[in-house]
């Protein structure tokens, strides 16, 4: 099956309303918006997904691990499952323990995912 069929428009949701909470909502056109909670008083968070209405029915589940890490699972009928991991690493200005903790968390998430196809974006 061509990748054209799975038109997933992913986006960091940090351009959303200030102080938004984690949630799942449908846009007027049927597009699914999944976003994580923004970290208060910081320009961090809101990692999430925008799922095109043509594949909304394929969404099996989603999980917001942290303000910087989210998982979207797609299960097409009679096809192998897809997992899309969306992440934002702390910048190089972050201290080493924070950066290392993020990378350890990301490695653990990738290792635990059981989908046949895993895509990491970030």
N, C-alpha and C positions, 0 to 999 in steps of 0.2 A: 504494500500500500504506500502511495507516495506521501512524502512529508507535506505536500500541498494540502492534503485532506485535513491534516491536523493543524489548523491555523490557530495557534495559541498566541494571543497577544499578551505578553507578560510585561509588567511594569512595576517599578517601585512606586508605592502609593504615597511617597512623602510630599507630593504636591497636593494632597487632599486637604480637607478642612483642618485647621489647627485643633489640636487636642482630640482628634478622632479616636474612637475606641475600636478594638478588634471587632471585626464583623464580616458578614457575608450579605451582600445585597445585590439586587438585580437593577440594572439601568433600564431606562424607558424602552430601549430597543431589545431587551432580553439578554444583553451582555452581563455576565456574572462578575462581580467585583468582590475579591477576597482580600482583606487587608489586616495587618497586624497593628497593635496599639503603638502609638508614637510615644517615645520616651519624653516625659515632661521636661520642659525648659532646655531641651537639646534638639539639635537638628539630626536626630537619629531615629530610625524606626519607620514604621509604615511599610515594611517589606510585605509584598503580597503578589497577587495575580489579577490580571484582567483576562477573562476567558471569553472568547468569541462565541456568540450565540449559536453558531452551527455545531459546536462541540460541547456545549453546556451539559447535554445529556450523557456525556462520557465521564463526567467528574464522579469519581468514586468517593473520594474524601480529600480533606485538606487539614493541615496542621500548622499552626503558628508556634514554632519552637521558642523563639525569642524575637525581640524587635529587629534583629538582623538575620533571622533564619526562618524560612517557611517551606512547606512541602505541599505539592499538589499531586494527587494520584488520579490517573485516567485509566479507565478500563473499557476499551472498545469491545464490542460484541465479537466473539470468536477470534480475538487477537490477544497478544501478550500485553500485560499491563505496562504503563509508562509511569515513571515518577519524575517530577520536575522539582529540583531543589533550587530555591532562589535565595541568595545570600548577599550580604554586604559586609565585607571585612572592615574592621577598624582601620583607620588610616595609619600611615607610618609614624605619625606623631603620637599614637597611642603607646602606653607603656607595654613592655614585653609580657608581663603576666596576663594582661587583658587580651593581647593579640594571640598569645599561646592558648588561652582558654577558648577563644573563639574557634581557632583551628582544630583543637581537640574535639570540641562540640560538633563541628562540621564533619570531621572524620568519622565520629561515632554515628552520626545520622546516615552518612553514605554507607557505612558498613552494615547497619541494621536494616536498610531498605531491601525488600525482597523482590522488587519488580525486575522483570527481564531487561527492560530499558530504563536507564537512569541518566538524566541530564542535569548537570549542575550549571547554574547561571549566576554570575555575580562577579 
